[in-house]
């Protein structure tokens, strides 16, 4: 539970970092089953920086469209609604990252890490048959937004947290709770709610370190009831990022065991944790998605 002093500070912070109103309007329209491409295009055209980003992506080699795409309406059709959402969330997050000025924290590396988690989440979601892979991308991108808030707006506390990390074997979560009586997942979830993100994204941000808390204990010979697959996707993606390209940059010092339950997906196509040869294939697939994500989010 967040203390009132934390909430008061976050209320002020949210006024500074709030997602642009135009982005919220576009996403609201995209979530409408009866959305109009023309209406969405009109909204997008109110922000020329978003227009430029969407047209650049639609004309990128990743889509291989032979003719030049010069209208927003055609770009929406080519990219699809999920990709447009990825662009909007990524664009907003990158703007926030660009505002961070902090001593002793590698914000560029943190951005690369967040982007890699987004790419890994999307790939893992596709492999496991989760239908909303674009949603998984956004969850992976934003899952540690609470760390960003701590670094920029609670720096005195974050400095004390860093001191604990350098002198003890505490994890980041443990150090945060000792200093602040809360942690970056709770702060991130609070921001996600303020941004009106879908509930499953907010839950993924809150619980990605402890996905097993979402499991209902089995009774007798029954299988455990599994809920919120998006949370587990993000947990696997973070584990994957820390195991491979970001092993030396494990700020969170996660010691949690990787928990993967087959029951979490109704249509499980293949296992993620396979022999090394298969992991290499997965790693290459994630890297390709990571490169693509860089085009989606660069400013």
Steps between C-alpha positions, in 0.01 A plus 500: 500500500638839401547751781325834464828689457582276202155548350519878542832505317372270227198724441743781421721272291204380295425857393853519357520161330136441409454337164409765240125550472509442125669162550232401752228602254655299217537189718140537618385505137719199415338305784155569358385192300320737261795732453533710186837511322416850378422619854823352637697658216348839582608467862851389407535794262463738794855409605747521213773325697275193527412529131869502407571198720212292362579579137869421553416162651243415233766568234773305682648178355326301775172529309636479146220706347608563140331836452568799722237546769422869524169513690427422862188301409698261281771474766238394756376228265854377426619502862181383667352622826733302726810646338354851520454448875860381531616814322293726725605341829861474388502860381358622832743290706802616300400863552489433873841331492648797315399729788687299763812668634658286767851455633614143558226333296551387141172609346604393149575148618169492687317600181677223306407254773133610498487476122655153507242386758227636272637309202544182705146530639358527149697201369418284803132596476490390137679174575267416786185576307404817688280683254587860595872509421490878458364533852789284622743741331353795690505308829865409450592856410329653802543230766777686685367853455501527880882492500499796264271692736724423798816615322356830382256605769607316816874528451596553869321174580647330195849605609444331837368194319814490286713518813322194637551318171873573512548393863257209538366205304148645491301495179372830364149419626631426850707819511209711373265364763752560777550865401158594362260234633396444140670392178524586133231249398238668721605844378492382138154349545373827651624692195348239266161546665527877465576452131190281468702207370311170465466309826711207380792738425473657843499156662805397297688809619400431861567126511772421244746413779250271670277340234447200726287720727238489229464125534214355699632207711386164366252300704535123521594380150388811317739702286571854621286770347718729291414864443653795318732338243634844408669525839684174447600600145667813638666298776648260245611791279678669790669173596607455139643853481698457820629156398635623169581853377441681830657252742758756618230763544265322739410800714212309656719211621208271445536172687149379426487157335354498152149360530341380179182296517367323192145563621542873458411482131201324354675446167864436584683457169850426627714527812713807553767343717653249262849370419770756429463469122136604523586783740746629242223507241274684744778743586549583132127549455489737797797696366325550164190625680721723715648663190153556362385647830786749482354639178157517664618707794793714392448876493 
